Amino acid sequence: MNIHTKAVHAGDRKKQGDHIPVTTPIYTASSFVYEDIETTDKVFAQEVEGYAYARYDNPTNHALEELCTALEGGHGSLACATGMAALEMAIRTALIDRRKKVVAASALYGATMNLLTKVLEPFGIETTFVDICDVDRVAAVIAEERPGVVLMETISNPLLRVGPIDLIAAMTKESGAALIVDNTFATPMLVRPLELGANMSVHSLTKYLAGHGDVMGGLIVSDEGHYEALRTLSRTYGPTLGPFEAYLSMRGIKTFPLRMERQCRNAVEVAAFLRGHPRVAKVNFLDDREHPDASTIQRLLPSGLFGAMISFEIAGAGREEVFVFMNRLQMIVKATSLGDVHSMILYPAMSSHRDLAPKQRERLGIRDSLVRLSVGIEDAADICEDLEQAL
Ligand SMILES: *Cc1c(COP(=O)(O)O)cnc(C)c1O
């Protein structure tokens, strides 16, 4: 089935007594009972399928999880309160029976960097960072460090590099490590990491999947080998997504493929506009034939879909000039987050990469003239017009 069809059908319309609700209701119950205590006992023992306690599972979350499993082609999913909670759950699950060592892409979402260095490292889980697009280097680091987990993002933030998930997955498997891919920027519309050999694919539901700037959530799609351990850990750890958020996410996902197609199409137009603008020094976007990862993009992404994230440098601009530009924007929302229906702009030096020293940012290629744009579903001409009058 096509992703547009799955988005509106998977997970929903489970029979309830004598009727079938067309959309899954919000189950706020914290616990569930059965006609007789013997059945309740069996559900608790996980001998028969059913719901016992909402930290373990509830029907609203279950529907969302089934939907996301269908979209990404995995064995099962776990919905979490945030993308960050999902990432931590995925890493901890993979490390249960592996060496407590992580090899991670050096270009990662800021909070993920903090998760590795400030949350996991004090508990003895160390991370070695590597340029994930440099396959030979990744092979050398895996051989040297013998990690339990390799962690990467499908499309990096904010420079939009694309690592060869398929090649990294082969190396990771060979070494006995698990590959976890943060697929938030790419979404299942562009890349399905499990089909390329990854063990777990993680999403911030907050972004493209929910897509309306009104819900926080995270999700892990797992292969068969990690699914039971993931759920067992979650039953105790309790990173559970609330049922209202699960409902909002599911409602959002029904139009996610439509929105994403439109956002991808808009982004191609906006990138072309920016490339032609005299005040723009550089545009990072996946449709660029000169993109450093052009061959990986061609191999892994469907033709014509390049995501909807763009970053660009304003010629000769420093913090002050970038602020003037951002203040002039009338429509594009100047807020952190991405993937919403409305276009959003963010200044990495102020937000996601604020904690880094200017020299460190420079080394990563994140200059003070760089801004990041999440292209929304508005009319592309209106987005370009807003940029034009502000540049
Ligand atoms: C937003 C984001 C996260 C974290 O998700 P939250 O829902 O904010 O916790 C992780 N990775 C990427 C790539 C993100 O964009």
The ligand as an ORCA input file, in Angstrom:
! r2SCAN-3c Opt
* xyz 0 1
  C      13.271     18.077     17.590
  C      14.244     16.995     17.328
  C      14.548     16.046     18.324
  C      13.943     16.098     19.700
  O      12.578     15.963     19.685
  P      11.621     16.607     20.824
  O      10.271     16.162     20.412
  O      11.842     18.078     20.790
  O      12.070     16.024     22.122
  C      15.461     15.058     18.013
  N      16.041     15.007     16.809
  C      15.772     15.891     15.829
  C      16.449     15.755     14.521
  C      14.870     16.924     16.061
  O      14.617     17.813     15.094
*
